Structure formats: structure tokens, C-alpha cells
Amino acid sequence: MNDLITIEVAYANPKKQMIISFQAPKNISVKEAIDLSGIEKKFHEIDLTKNKLGIFGKITSLETKLKHKDRIEIYRPLIADPKEIRRKRATSSK
């Protein structure tokens, strides 16, 4: 009986992206998996109190329990509001 699951932790900034894949115990939480991955040591700008998190594009919390082959995505804050950019583009093209 295998008590390990395979998970991934992903993060990207404008210069570098990384997906760390590893085996972890069943019933591990998102927070525990991020800690175990060591990704925060490679990207010092990650702040789990500010960065949003997702599993395959769906927002999740630090307490969520992971399933086999889940991929945790750590999202960067938006630099600009996409709606505002579209509004400015539409106004300037008139």
C-alpha cells in the first residue's frame, strides 16, 4: 500500500518559471506541500499572506487537502487591472 501521492508546485515571474514535482504523504495540505517543495527559497517574493493560490486554475486555500497529481499554482499579484487596460485601449482608439 502506497501512502504517497505525486504533486506539483508551480510559480513564475517575468524572468523565470518553475514546476517542482515530488512525492508527498496523503492528506497533505497546500501549505505543507509548498513548505516541503522549498519554492519560497527560490523565489523570495512569494508571500503566502498575499499571493493567491490555485489548483489547476481554481482558487484554493492553504488548508485544502491535496489529491494525487494535483498541481498547486502560486499566482503573482497583477501589475495592472486588465479591465482598466482594455478601457484605455478602447478610449485611445476612438
Beta strands, then each sheet from edge to edge (+ up, - down):
strand 1: 4-12
strand 2: 17-25
strand 3: 53-55
strand 4: 58-60
strand 5: 71-74
sheet 1: 2+ 1- 5- 3+ 4-
end
